[in-house]
Amino acid sequence: MGKNKNFFAVDLGATSGRTIIGTLSDGHFESEELTRFDNNLIETGGHFYWDIYALYNEIIKGLKLAAQRKIDIGSIGIDTWGVDFVCIGQDGQIMRNPIAYRDPHTFGMMEKYFDESLNKNEVYKITGIQFMNFNSLFQLYAMRKNNDSALAAANKILFIPDALSYMLTGEEVCEYTIASTSQMLDPKTKDLDNKILSTLGLDRNKFGKIVNPGTIIGTITEEIQKITGLGAIPVVAVAGHDTGSAVAAVPAKNENFAYLSSGTWSLMGIETKDAIINDISYERNFTNEGGIEGTTRFLKNICGMWLLERCRNEWTDAPKTYKELIDEAMASTSFQSIINPDDAMFANPSNMQNAIQEYCRLTNQHIPTSHGELCRCIFESLALRYRQVFDYLKDMASFPINVLHIIGGGSLNEHLDQFTSDSLGVEVLAGPQEGTAIGNIMLQAKAAGMVKDIWEMRKIIADSIKIKHFMPKDKEEWDAAYKQFLEIVDKKDKIQIKK
């Protein structure tokens, strides 16, 4: 094996996708985006679908481009969003484009499932997964209830990254991290749970064999070799769930860390050897998703930059640049308006600015009016909510948490990074921004034998990117603000109960 190797990563989100070439050489990596494309929902026949063939075609385009540029590809890896799946017929063909998790057919189905099948507590004890109406469990239940013809005739059910790998190789597998998002996998046995499957009228044979991240699935078919002009390139099961690949890219030195995958939404958690499933994790709605090398991603979803993104979309007279907005926010008075970013008021309001102002009005606070005041309110409130979740993690972790790694696009927001360090009282390390693609590439490198384990992967990442350090300051001021945050959240919750 030579010192240089190129890996082809496919990174698919719920709105867009891209193909990337990652190159590993002498303990250092770099990456280049080959193609970028839209991932569009199709609305037809009363449902919303993903176009699996369009996604496949975009992968083929990227492979063709790599061939034209004479890039020697060592392997291919695919990561996507979670929970969605494809039905494969007896003849091996895809039976229909997959229904998207945004489809309303699951509305109310979670509650019906608990009434007719297993109760909520029992499902959590088996899976350790937080409850969301679009989890695969409730999608499949809705399809059964609706006499879905594709499900009725399905020979195999493959999650999205596994389905795309199947289209490339003809091999049917069930990658561990993506399967864990389904709310049908038991993290103790590390396999799909027969009791839950039986409530859906399914058995274990309907799904591929469980494979762990870093497993070679097979090679691209002769058909695809002919189409692209490439040879028999291996396809690797990376961490198929995009957050799994992102967490694999956290440049940590040891296990005593927490991570914050920061973007439109924030995911804060820890990496553990075993799932944490108990009454406290159930009450706090934490989730246990599959990680690499048999680990568990114990985490909680938090509203992220969604609040500011919505406000900026609504503003017609906002500062021209993001920097101008931030400068205005930093010039505003601190801690005069605090909200709970995860309050139901902010889930999908018709007007986000009005919702923030109404929250402050209900809790007898200063009502932010300027763009700077609203922006500062959002940043400080996110940092305070992060502290609350971080404190939960410290309470439930079996090890001390000494540092928070912020990855994803939100890591570029240096003011929020500093606020987070101040609020939590720990060192914050920001980067990499492109965590998902990097994790995908490094897991392919592991499959190729170029790295031995997660810690070598993380050392290479740390040595290859610029990481920004933030140390906590203004402790007394942030401690007082956190006390105020808890009181405001409690006050708002009591108002909600009275209603």
MOJO-V205172 format. One record per residue. N is the residue number from 1. RES is the residue in one letter. PHI is phi in radians with two decimals (* if undefined). Layout:
n->N res->RES phi->PHI
n->N res->RES phi->PHI
This chain:
n->1 res->M phi->*
n->2 res->G phi->-1.30
n->3 res->K phi->-1.35
n->4 res->N phi->-1.88
n->5 res->K phi->-2.60
n->6 res->N phi->-1.86
n->7 res->F phi->-2.17
n->8 res->F phi->-1.78
n->9 res->A phi->-1.86
n->10 res->V phi->-1.92
n->11 res->D phi->-2.10
n->12 res->L phi->-1.97
n->13 res->G phi->-1.84
n->14 res->A phi->-1.34
n->15 res->T phi->-2.18
n->16 res->S phi->-2.67
n->17 res->G phi->-2.49
n->18 res->R phi->-2.75
n->19 res->T phi->-2.02
n->20 res->I phi->-2.35
n->21 res->I phi->-1.80
n->22 res->G phi->-1.95
n->23 res->T phi->-2.06
n->24 res->L phi->-1.93
n->25 res->S phi->-2.62
n->26 res->D phi->0.88
n->27 res->G phi->1.29
n->28 res->H phi->-2.41
n->29 res->F phi->-2.25
n->30 res->E phi->-2.52
n->31 res->S phi->-2.41
n->32 res->E phi->-2.47
n->33 res->E phi->-1.35
n->34 res->L phi->-1.53
n->35 res->T phi->-2.40
n->36 res->R phi->-2.39
n->37 res->F phi->-2.69
n->38 res->D phi->-1.41
n->39 res->N phi->-2.06
n->40 res->N phi->-1.72
n->41 res->L phi->-1.33
n->42 res->I phi->-1.96
n->43 res->E phi->-1.81
n->44 res->T phi->-2.79
n->45 res->G phi->1.05
n->46 res->G phi->1.44
n->47 res->H phi->-2.36
n->48 res->F phi->-1.92
n->49 res->Y phi->-2.15
n->50 res->W phi->-1.61
n->51 res->D phi->-1.65
n->52 res->I phi->-1.12
n->53 res->Y phi->-1.23
n->54 res->A phi->-1.13
n->55 res->L phi->-1.13
n->56 res->Y phi->-1.01
n->57 res->N phi->-1.10
n->58 res->E phi->-1.18
n->59 res->I phi->-1.11
n->60 res->I phi->-1.06
n->61 res->K phi->-1.02
n->62 res->G phi->-1.12
n->63 res->L phi->-1.15
n->64 res->K phi->-1.08
n->65 res->L phi->-1.11
n->66 res->A phi->-1.07
n->67 res->A phi->-1.14
n->68 res->Q phi->-1.07
n->69 res->R phi->-1.51
n->70 res->K phi->1.00
n->71 res->I phi->-1.44
n->72 res->D phi->-1.42
n->73 res->I phi->-1.52
n->74 res->G phi->-1.40
n->75 res->S phi->-2.94
n->76 res->I phi->-2.19
n->77 res->G phi->-2.39
n->78 res->I phi->-2.22
n->79 res->D phi->-2.17
n->80 res->T phi->-2.54
n->81 res->W phi->-1.14
n->82 res->G phi->-1.66
n->83 res->V phi->1.22
n->84 res->D phi->-1.46
n->85 res->F phi->-2.68
n->86 res->V phi->-2.15
n->87 res->C phi->-1.67
n->88 res->I phi->-1.92
n->89 res->G phi->-1.41
n->90 res->Q phi->-1.05
n->91 res->D phi->-1.54
n->92 res->G phi->1.51
n->93 res->Q phi->-1.64
n->94 res->I phi->-1.18
n->95 res->M phi->-1.45
n->96 res->R phi->-3.02
n->97 res->N phi->-0.98
n->98 res->P phi->-1.27
n->99 res->I phi->-1.17
n->100 res->A phi->-1.50
n->101 res->Y phi->-1.08
n->102 res->R phi->-1.40
n->103 res->D phi->-1.15
n->104 res->P phi->-1.28
n->105 res->H phi->-1.13
n->106 res->T phi->-1.61
n->107 res->F phi->-1.04
n->108 res->G phi->1.43
n->109 res->M phi->-1.30
n->110 res->M phi->-1.08
n->111 res->E phi->-1.15
n->112 res->K phi->-1.12
n->113 res->Y phi->-1.07
n->114 res->F phi->-1.13
n->115 res->D phi->-1.26
n->116 res->E phi->-1.77
n->117 res->S phi->-2.10
n->118 res->L phi->-1.68
n->119 res->N phi->-1.39
n->120 res->K phi->-1.02
n->121 res->N phi->-1.09
n->122 res->E phi->-1.17
n->123 res->V phi->-1.09
n->124 res->Y phi->-1.18
n->125 res->K phi->-1.09
n->126 res->I phi->-1.35
n->127 res->T phi->-1.81
n->128 res->G phi->1.19
n->129 res->I phi->-1.80
n->130 res->Q phi->-1.12
n->131 res->F phi->-1.62
n->132 res->M phi->-2.40
n->133 res->N phi->-1.09
n->134 res->F phi->-1.66
n->135 res->N phi->-0.98
n->136 res->S phi->-0.92
n->137 res->L phi->-0.93
n->138 res->F phi->-1.42
n->139 res->Q phi->-1.10
n->140 res->L phi->-1.14
n->141 res->Y phi->-1.09
n->142 res->A phi->-1.10
n->143 res->M phi->-1.11
n->144 res->R phi->-1.08
n->145 res->K phi->-1.08
n->146 res->N phi->-1.63
n->147 res->N phi->0.93
n->148 res->D phi->-1.08
n->149 res->S phi->-1.25
n->150 res->A phi->-1.16
n->151 res->L phi->-1.15
n->152 res->A phi->-1.04
n->153 res->A phi->-1.77
n->154 res->A phi->-1.21
n->155 res->N phi->-1.54
n->156 res->K phi->-2.43
n->157 res->I phi->-2.12
n->158 res->L phi->-2.11
n->159 res->F phi->-1.17
n->160 res->I phi->-0.92
n->161 res->P phi->-1.12
n->162 res->D phi->-1.21
n->163 res->A phi->-1.16
n->164 res->L phi->-1.19
n->165 res->S phi->-1.11
n->166 res->Y phi->-1.11
n->167 res->M phi->-1.14
n->168 res->L phi->-1.49
n->169 res->T phi->-2.09
n->170 res->G phi->1.43
n->171 res->E phi->-1.77
n->172 res->E phi->-1.76
n->173 res->V phi->-2.29
n->174 res->C phi->-2.27
n->175 res->E phi->-1.23
n->176 res->Y phi->-1.08
n->177 res->T phi->-1.20
n->178 res->I phi->-1.27
n->179 res->A phi->-1.12
n->180 res->S phi->-1.19
n->181 res->T phi->-1.35
n->182 res->S phi->-1.30
n->183 res->Q phi->1.15
n->184 res->M phi->-2.23
n->185 res->L phi->-1.83
n->186 res->D phi->-1.67
n->187 res->P phi->-1.19
n->188 res->K phi->-1.36
n->189 res->T phi->-1.54
n->190 res->K phi->1.02
n->191 res->D phi->-2.58
n->192 res->L phi->-1.11
n->193 res->D phi->-1.54
n->194 res->N phi->-1.12
n->195 res->K phi->-1.12
n->196 res->I phi->-1.19
n->197 res->L phi->-1.04
n->198 res->S phi->-1.14
n->199 res->T phi->-1.21
n->200 res->L phi->-1.78
n->201 res->G phi->1.29
n->202 res->L phi->-2.04
n->203 res->D phi->-2.17
n->204 res->R phi->-1.06
n->205 res->N phi->-1.18
n->206 res->K phi->-1.27
n->207 res->F phi->-2.09
n->208 res->G phi->-1.20
n->209 res->K phi->-1.23
n->210 res->I phi->-1.18
n->211 res->V phi->-2.22
n->212 res->N phi->-1.60
n->213 res->P phi->-0.96
n->214 res->G phi->1.71
n->215 res->T phi->-1.60
n->216 res->I phi->-1.36
n->217 res->I phi->-1.40
n->218 res->G phi->2.98
n->219 res->T phi->-2.02
n->220 res->I phi->-1.10
n->221 res->T phi->-1.18
n->222 res->E phi->-1.05
n->223 res->E phi->-1.02
n->224 res->I phi->-1.29
n->225 res->Q phi->-1.02
n->226 res->K phi->-1.21
n->227 res->I phi->-1.10
n->228 res->T phi->-1.67
n->229 res->G phi->1.44
n->230 res->L phi->-1.75
n->231 res->G phi->-1.56
n->232 res->A phi->-1.39
n->233 res->I phi->-1.39
n->234 res->P phi->-1.19
n->235 res->V phi->-1.91
n->236 res->V phi->-1.85
n->237 res->A phi->-1.35
n->238 res->V phi->-1.42
n->239 res->A phi->-1.25
n->240 res->G phi->-1.07
n->241 res->H phi->-1.39
n->242 res->D phi->-1.01
n->243 res->T phi->-1.18
n->244 res->G phi->-1.08
n->245 res->S phi->-1.16
n->246 res->A phi->-1.11
n->247 res->V phi->-1.18
n->248 res->A phi->-1.08
n->249 res->A phi->-1.62
n->250 res->V phi->-1.12
n->251 res->P phi->-1.43
n->252 res->A phi->-1.44
n->253 res->K phi->-1.61
n->254 res->N phi->-2.67
n->255 res->E phi->-1.38
n->256 res->N phi->-1.49
n->257 res->F phi->-2.45
n->258 res->A phi->-2.07
n->259 res->Y phi->-2.21
n->260 res->L phi->-2.30
n->261 res->S phi->-1.50
n->262 res->S phi->-1.94
n->263 res->G phi->-2.88
n->264 res->T phi->-0.97
n->265 res->W phi->-2.09
n->266 res->S phi->-2.01
n->267 res->L phi->-2.16
n->268 res->M phi->-1.99
n->269 res->G phi->-2.91
n->270 res->I phi->-2.30
n->271 res->E phi->-1.84
n->272 res->T phi->-2.19
n->273 res->K phi->-1.29
n->274 res->D phi->-2.26
n->275 res->A phi->-1.13
n->276 res->I phi->-1.90
n->277 res->I phi->-2.22
n->278 res->N phi->-2.68
n->279 res->D phi->-1.10
n->280 res->I phi->-1.23
n->281 res->S phi->-1.13
n->282 res->Y phi->-1.16
n->283 res->E phi->-1.14
n->284 res->R phi->-1.54
n->285 res->N phi->1.01
n->286 res->F phi->-1.53
n->287 res->T phi->-2.12
n->288 res->N phi->-2.07
n->289 res->E phi->-1.91
n->290 res->G phi->-1.18
n->291 res->G phi->-2.07
n->292 res->I phi->-1.54
n->293 res->E phi->0.94
n->294 res->G phi->1.36
n->295 res->T phi->-1.44
n->296 res->T phi->-2.06
n->297 res->R phi->-1.63
n->298 res->F phi->-1.62
n->299 res->L phi->-2.62
n->300 res->K phi->-2.36
n->301 res->N phi->-1.39
n->302 res->I phi->-2.27
n->303 res->C phi->-1.08
n->304 res->G phi->-1.99
n->305 res->M phi->-1.33
n->306 res->W phi->-0.90
n->307 res->L phi->-1.05
n->308 res->L phi->-1.25
n->309 res->E phi->-1.03
n->310 res->R phi->-1.15
n->311 res->C phi->-1.06
n->312 res->R phi->-1.11
n->313 res->N phi->-1.19
n->314 res->E phi->-1.45
n->315 res->W phi->-1.25
n->316 res->T phi->-1.80
n->317 res->D phi->-2.18
n->318 res->A phi->-1.24
n->319 res->P phi->-0.90
n->320 res->K phi->-1.13
n->321 res->T phi->-2.08
n->322 res->Y phi->-1.11
n->323 res->K phi->-1.08
n->324 res->E phi->-1.08
n->325 res->L phi->-1.13
n->326 res->I phi->-1.13
n->327 res->D phi->-1.03
n->328 res->E phi->-1.15
n->329 res->A phi->-1.13
n->330 res->M phi->-1.21
n->331 res->A phi->-1.48
n->332 res->S phi->-1.40
n->333 res->T phi->-1.17
n->334 res->S phi->-1.37
n->335 res->F phi->0.97
n->336 res->Q phi->-1.58
n->337 res->S phi->-2.51
n->338 res->I phi->-2.26
n->339 res->I phi->-2.24
n->340 res->N phi->-1.67
n->341 res->P phi->-1.02
n->342 res->D phi->-1.69
n->343 res->D phi->-1.13
n->344 res->A phi->-1.04
n->345 res->M phi->-1.06
n->346 res->F phi->-1.82
n->347 res->A phi->-1.10
n->348 res->N phi->-2.84
n->349 res->P phi->-1.27
n->350 res->S phi->-1.19
n->351 res->N phi->-2.52
n->352 res->M phi->-1.20
n->353 res->Q phi->-1.05
n->354 res->N phi->-1.09
n->355 res->A phi->-1.14
n->356 res->I phi->-1.11
n->357 res->Q phi->-1.14
n->358 res->E phi->-1.16
n->359 res->Y phi->-1.05
n->360 res->C phi->-1.16
n->361 res->R phi->-1.14
n->362 res->L phi->-1.13
n->363 res->T phi->-1.80
n->364 res->N phi->1.00
n->365 res->Q phi->-1.95
n->366 res->H phi->-1.05
n->367 res->I phi->-1.59
n->368 res->P phi->-1.21
n->369 res->T phi->-2.10
n->370 res->S phi->-1.38
n->371 res->H phi->-1.07
n->372 res->G phi->-1.13
n->373 res->E phi->-1.10
n->374 res->L phi->-1.15
n->375 res->C phi->-1.11
n->376 res->R phi->-1.11
n->377 res->C phi->-0.98
n->378 res->I phi->-1.14
n->379 res->F phi->-1.07
n->380 res->E phi->-1.15
n->381 res->S phi->-1.16
n->382 res->L phi->-1.07
n->383 res->A phi->-1.08
n->384 res->L phi->-1.26
n->385 res->R phi->-1.14
n->386 res->Y phi->-1.02
n->387 res->R phi->-1.10
n->388 res->Q phi->-1.05
n->389 res->V phi->-1.19
n->390 res->F phi->-1.06
n->391 res->D phi->-1.11
n->392 res->Y phi->-1.05
n->393 res->L phi->-1.08
n->394 res->K phi->-1.06
n->395 res->D phi->-1.19
n->396 res->M phi->-1.74
n->397 res->A phi->-1.30
n->398 res->S phi->-1.62
n->399 res->F phi->-2.50
n->400 res->P phi->-1.23
n->401 res->I phi->-1.88
n->402 res->N phi->-1.77
n->403 res->V phi->-2.69
n->404 res->L phi->-2.00
n->405 res->H phi->-1.69
n->406 res->I phi->-1.81
n->407 res->I phi->-2.14
n->408 res->G phi->1.59
n->409 res->G phi->-1.02
n->410 res->G phi->-1.14
n->411 res->S phi->-1.16
n->412 res->L phi->-1.35
n->413 res->N phi->-1.45
n->414 res->E phi->-1.17
n->415 res->H phi->-1.18
n->416 res->L phi->-1.20
n->417 res->D phi->-1.02
n->418 res->Q phi->-1.19
n->419 res->F phi->-0.99
n->420 res->T phi->-1.12
n->421 res->S phi->-1.07
n->422 res->D phi->-1.08
n->423 res->S phi->-1.18
n->424 res->L phi->-1.37
n->425 res->G phi->1.34
n->426 res->V phi->-2.33
n->427 res->E phi->-1.17
n->428 res->V phi->-2.01
n->429 res->L phi->-2.01
n->430 res->A phi->-1.85
n->431 res->G phi->2.18
n->432 res->P phi->-1.48
n->433 res->Q phi->-1.24
n->434 res->E phi->-1.70
n->435 res->G phi->-1.07
n->436 res->T phi->-1.10
n->437 res->A phi->-1.11
n->438 res->I phi->-1.14
n->439 res->G phi->-1.08
n->440 res->N phi->-0.99
n->441 res->I phi->-1.12
n->442 res->M phi->-1.20
n->443 res->L phi->-1.22
n->444 res->Q phi->-1.16
n->445 res->A phi->-1.10
n->446 res->K phi->-1.15
n->447 res->A phi->-1.09
n->448 res->A phi->-1.44
n->449 res->G phi->1.43
n->450 res->M phi->-1.49
n->451 res->V phi->-2.35
n->452 res->K phi->-1.61
n->453 res->D phi->-2.77
n->454 res->I phi->-1.06
n->455 res->W phi->-1.27
n->456 res->E phi->-1.19
n->457 res->M phi->-0.98
n->458 res->R phi->-1.18
n->459 res->K phi->-1.16
n->460 res->I phi->-1.08
n->461 res->I phi->-1.08
n->462 res->A phi->-1.06
n->463 res->D phi->-1.38
n->464 res->S phi->-1.82
n->465 res->I phi->-2.17
n->466 res->K phi->-1.61
n->467 res->I phi->-1.87
n->468 res->K phi->-1.68
n->469 res->H phi->-1.84
n->470 res->F phi->-2.32
n->471 res->M phi->-1.94
n->472 res->P phi->-1.19
n->473 res->K phi->-2.57
n->474 res->D phi->0.93
n->475 res->K phi->-1.02
n->476 res->E phi->-1.08
n->477 res->E phi->-1.12
n->478 res->W phi->-1.28
n->479 res->D phi->-1.11
n->480 res->A phi->-1.16
n->481 res->A phi->-1.16
n->482 res->Y phi->-1.17
n->483 res->K phi->-1.07
n->484 res->Q phi->-1.12
n->485 res->F phi->-1.00
n->486 res->L phi->-1.09
n->487 res->E phi->-1.17
n->488 res->I phi->-1.17
n->489 res->V phi->-1.09
n->490 res->D phi->-1.11
n->491 res->K phi->-1.08
n->492 res->K phi->-1.14
n->493 res->D phi->-1.08
n->494 res->K phi->-1.19
n->495 res->I phi->-1.09
n->496 res->Q phi->-1.12
n->497 res->I phi->-1.09
n->498 res->K phi->-1.08
n->499 res->K phi->-1.13
